[in-house]
């Protein structure tokens, strides 16, 4: 079934861009709506919020099967309204708003990691039809200086810089070095498609792997889950030239399973919560 079962959720208060503090635990949560079933192995839903009618917002998720995987677009009643087929192990997905085509026109984009092809797939969202249309360019391969699992993208978080509205993809891989585990790429418009421009590698790995990534556009920070170990926080704007870790929270004594999902819930311009799932079998 294509619904997210959250067995245990932790909330970390994120204030004024400082450390993760005020840890609180909450009881088990039950889903309120279950979507229609997908073919095989659903993963990593992202939410697109309609600009005018919130009830027309969408949930977009992956079916991460090799060769015959796909994307599913689901409405808020759980009905599948679009399926995009023949992605080769699509893994994670994110949404960003207002990618600039030119000075007068912009689009909302969906970006997904296609692990077996070692690239990103990029789609635009038509606001009227609520359909996805592919605009993947010919230069969307990632980790091109690596091989095997170190070139296989997994997690993704999109970042829109506040001052110039440029959009970047922060991408993790199936396995990689202890330093420079994440790749950052700028999305570049190329006539009718979007290509990638490599910016930098950054980010430490201390546990087993990194999949879940979330970006705070307003404050300019990226958080990622080092599964089995903890949550890292870095500056996401490459113009700061700050590649060192800002803070880290060790979750080895809090987690029972994998910290498989991250999301931000903002309550004001400078305050909010980092929401983290604890993935448990039969949870």
C-alpha positions as CSV (number, residue, x, y, z in Angstrom):
1,X,0.0,0.0,0.0
2,X,1.2,3.5,-0.8
3,X,0.8,5.1,2.6
4,X,3.3,6.1,5.2
5,X,3.0,4.3,8.5
6,X,4.8,6.2,11.2
7,X,5.3,4.2,14.3
8,X,7.2,6.7,16.4
9,X,8.0,10.3,15.7
10,X,10.5,12.6,17.3
11,X,10.3,16.4,17.2
12,X,13.4,18.6,17.5
13,X,12.9,22.3,18.0
14,X,14.8,24.4,15.5
15,X,15.2,28.0,16.6
16,X,17.0,30.9,14.9
17,X,19.3,28.5,13.0
18,X,21.0,27.2,16.1
19,X,21.3,23.7,17.5
20,X,18.6,21.0,17.6
21,X,17.1,21.3,21.1
22,X,14.0,20.5,23.2
23,X,13.6,16.8,22.2
24,X,10.1,15.5,22.8
25,X,8.7,12.1,22.2
26,X,5.1,11.4,21.1
27,X,3.0,8.2,21.1
28,X,2.1,6.0,18.1
29,X,0.4,7.7,15.2
30,X,-2.2,6.1,13.0
31,X,-2.7,7.0,9.4
32,X,-6.0,8.9,8.5
33,X,-6.1,8.1,4.8
34,X,-4.6,5.2,2.9
35,X,-3.9,5.7,-0.8
36,X,-4.6,3.2,-3.6
37,X,-2.0,0.4,-3.8
38,X,1.1,0.7,-6.0
39,X,2.8,-2.0,-7.9
40,X,5.7,-3.0,-5.7
41,X,7.8,-0.9,-3.3
42,X,6.6,2.6,-2.4
43,X,9.0,5.1,-0.9
44,X,9.7,8.7,0.0
45,X,6.5,10.8,-0.7
46,X,6.8,14.5,-1.3
47,X,4.0,17.1,-1.0
48,X,3.2,19.8,-3.6
49,X,0.9,22.5,-2.3
50,X,-1.4,24.1,-4.8
51,X,-0.9,27.9,-4.9
52,X,-4.5,28.8,-4.9
53,X,-6.6,25.8,-3.7
54,X,-4.9,23.8,-0.9
55,X,-7.4,21.0,-1.4
56,X,-6.0,20.4,-4.9
57,X,-2.5,19.7,-3.5
58,X,-0.7,16.5,-4.4
59,X,1.4,13.7,-2.9
60,X,4.1,12.4,-5.2
61,X,5.9,9.2,-4.4
62,X,8.2,6.6,-5.9
63,X,7.8,2.9,-6.6
64,X,11.5,2.0,-6.4
65,X,11.5,-1.2,-8.4
66,X,14.5,-1.7,-10.7
67,X,13.8,-1.2,-14.5
68,X,10.0,-1.0,-14.1
69,X,9.7,1.5,-11.2
70,X,7.8,4.7,-11.5
71,X,6.3,7.8,-9.9
72,X,2.8,8.0,-8.5
73,X,0.8,11.3,-8.3
74,X,-1.9,11.0,-5.7
75,X,-4.6,13.5,-4.6
76,X,-5.5,14.2,-1.0
77,X,-8.2,11.6,-1.0
78,X,-5.7,8.9,-1.8
79,X,-6.6,8.5,-5.4
80,X,-3.9,7.9,-8.0
81,X,-4.3,10.5,-10.7
82,X,-1.1,9.9,-12.7
83,X,1.6,7.2,-13.0
84,X,4.9,7.7,-14.8
85,X,6.5,4.4,-15.7
86,X,9.8,2.8,-16.6
87,X,12.2,4.5,-14.1
88,X,15.1,2.3,-13.2
89,X,15.1,2.2,-9.4
90,X,13.7,5.6,-8.5
91,X,14.6,6.3,-4.9
92,X,13.9,9.6,-3.4
93,X,12.0,12.7,-4.5
94,X,11.6,16.4,-3.6
95,X,9.5,19.4,-4.8
96,X,10.6,23.0,-5.2
97,X,8.6,26.0,-6.2
98,X,9.4,28.8,-8.7
99,X,12.3,27.6,-10.8
100,X,13.0,30.6,-13.1
101,X,12.8,30.0,-16.8
102,X,13.3,33.6,-17.6
103,X,12.6,37.0,-15.9
104,X,8.8,36.6,-16.3
105,X,8.1,32.9,-16.1
106,X,8.7,30.2,-13.6
107,X,7.7,26.6,-12.9
108,X,7.4,24.2,-9.9
109,X,9.7,21.2,-10.3
110,X,9.8,17.6,-9.0
111,X,13.2,15.9,-8.9
112,X,13.8,12.2,-8.3
113,X,16.9,10.1,-8.0
114,X,17.1,7.3,-10.5
115,X,19.6,5.1,-8.8
116,X,20.4,2.5,-11.4
117,X,20.9,5.1,-14.1
118,X,23.1,7.2,-11.8
119,X,21.2,10.4,-12.6
120,X,18.3,12.7,-11.6
121,X,15.0,12.8,-13.4
122,X,13.3,16.2,-13.5
123,X,9.6,17.0,-14.1
124,X,7.5,20.2,-14.2
125,X,4.1,20.4,-12.5
126,X,1.2,21.8,-14.6
127,X,-0.9,23.8,-12.1
128,X,-4.1,23.5,-14.1
129,X,-4.0,19.8,-15.0
130,X,-2.0,18.7,-11.9
131,X,0.0,16.5,-14.2
132,X,3.8,16.0,-14.3
133,X,5.8,16.5,-17.5
134,X,9.3,15.4,-17.9
135,X,12.0,18.0,-18.6
136,X,15.1,16.0,-17.9
137,X,18.1,17.3,-19.8
138,X,21.0,15.2,-21.2
139,X,23.4,16.3,-18.4
140,X,21.7,15.1,-15.2
141,X,24.2,12.4,-14.1
142,X,25.7,12.7,-10.6
143,X,28.9,11.5,-8.9
144,X,30.4,11.1,-12.4
145,X,33.9,10.7,-10.8
146,X,32.8,7.6,-8.9
147,X,31.8,4.1,-9.7
148,X,29.3,1.5,-8.4
149,X,27.4,2.3,-5.3
150,X,29.4,5.5,-4.8
151,X,27.9,6.8,-8.0
152,X,24.3,5.6,-7.3
153,X,22.1,8.5,-6.0
154,X,19.6,7.8,-3.2
155,X,18.4,10.8,-1.2
156,X,17.6,14.3,-2.4
157,X,16.7,17.6,-1.0
158,X,16.0,20.7,-3.0
159,X,17.2,24.2,-2.0
160,X,16.0,27.6,-3.3
161,X,18.3,30.4,-2.4
162,X,16.5,33.4,-1.1
163,X,18.5,36.2,-2.8
164,X,18.7,35.0,-6.4
165,X,16.1,32.2,-6.5
166,X,18.6,29.7,-7.9
167,X,17.6,26.1,-7.1
168,X,20.1,23.4,-6.1
169,X,19.8,19.6,-5.5
170,X,21.6,18.1,-2.5
171,X,22.1,14.4,-3.4
172,X,23.3,11.5,-1.2
173,X,24.5,8.1,-2.6
174,X,24.2,4.4,-1.7
175,X,27.7,4.4,-0.3
176,X,30.6,6.7,-0.2
177,X,33.5,8.3,1.5
178,X,33.5,9.4,5.2
179,X,33.9,13.0,4.0
180,X,32.2,14.5,0.9
181,X,29.3,12.1,1.0
182,X,26.8,14.6,-0.5
183,X,26.9,16.2,-3.9
184,X,25.4,19.7,-4.6
185,X,24.2,20.5,-8.1
186,X,22.6,23.7,-9.5
187,X,19.6,23.2,-11.8
188,X,20.2,25.0,-15.1
189,X,17.6,25.8,-17.7
190,X,18.7,24.7,-21.2
191,X,16.1,25.7,-23.8
192,X,13.3,23.2,-23.0
193,X,15.0,21.0,-20.4
194,X,16.9,21.3,-17.1
195,X,20.6,20.2,-16.8
196,X,22.8,20.0,-13.7
197,X,26.0,22.0,-12.9
198,X,28.2,20.4,-10.2
199,X,28.9,22.7,-7.3
200,X,30.7,20.8,-4.5
201,X,31.0,17.7,-2.3
202,X,30.4,18.1,1.4
203,X,29.0,16.2,4.4
204,X,30.4,13.6,6.8
205,X,29.2,10.0,7.2
206,X,29.5,8.3,10.6
207,X,26.9,5.5,10.4
208,X,25.8,3.2,7.7
209,X,24.3,5.3,4.9
210,X,22.5,8.7,4.2
211,X,19.2,8.8,2.5
212,X,16.9,11.4,4.1
213,X,17.7,15.0,3.4
214,X,15.7,18.2,4.1
215,X,16.5,21.8,3.5
216,X,15.5,25.0,5.3
217,X,15.3,27.5,2.4
218,X,14.6,30.5,4.7
219,X,17.5,30.0,7.1
220,X,19.9,28.3,4.6
221,X,20.6,25.0,6.4
222,X,20.5,21.4,5.3
223,X,19.7,18.5,7.6
224,X,20.5,14.9,6.8
225,X,20.0,11.6,8.6
226,X,23.1,9.5,9.1
227,X,21.2,6.2,9.6
228,X,21.9,4.4,12.9
229,X,23.9,7.4,14.2
230,X,22.3,10.8,14.1
231,X,21.3,14.1,12.4
232,X,23.8,16.4,10.8
233,X,23.3,20.1,10.1
234,X,25.3,22.2,7.5
235,X,25.2,25.5,5.7
236,X,23.5,24.8,2.3
237,X,24.5,28.0,0.5
238,X,27.8,27.3,-1.4
239,X,28.5,31.0,-1.4
240,X,29.2,31.0,2.3
241,X,32.2,28.8,1.7
242,X,31.4,27.0,4.9
243,X,31.7,23.3,4.5
244,X,32.1,22.4,8.2
245,X,29.4,20.8,10.2
246,X,27.4,23.2,12.3
247,X,25.8,20.8,14.8
248,X,25.0,17.1,15.3
249,X,22.6,15.2,17.4
250,X,23.4,11.6,18.4
251,X,20.3,9.5,18.2
252,X,21.8,6.1,19.1
253,X,20.1,6.1,22.5
254,X,16.8,7.5,21.1
255,X,16.1,5.5,17.9
256,X,14.8,1.9,17.9
257,X,15.0,1.6,14.0
258,X,16.3,3.7,11.1
259,X,15.8,7.5,11.0
260,X,14.3,7.0,7.5
261,X,12.4,10.2,7.0
262,X,12.9,14.0,7.7
263,X,10.6,16.9,7.3
264,X,10.4,20.5,8.4
265,X,7.4,22.1,10.0
266,X,7.9,25.9,10.2
267,X,6.0,28.0,12.8
268,X,7.5,31.4,11.9
269,X,10.3,32.9,9.8
270,X,12.9,31.7,12.3
271,X,11.3,28.9,14.3
272,X,10.0,25.4,13.6
273,X,10.3,21.7,14.1
274,X,12.4,19.0,12.5
275,X,10.3,15.9,12.3
276,X,12.0,12.5,12.1
277,X,10.5,9.1,11.6
278,X,11.8,6.0,13.4
279,X,11.3,3.2,11.0
280,X,10.3,-0.1,12.7
281,X,9.2,-3.3,11.2
282,X,5.6,-4.1,12.3
283,X,5.6,-0.7,14.1
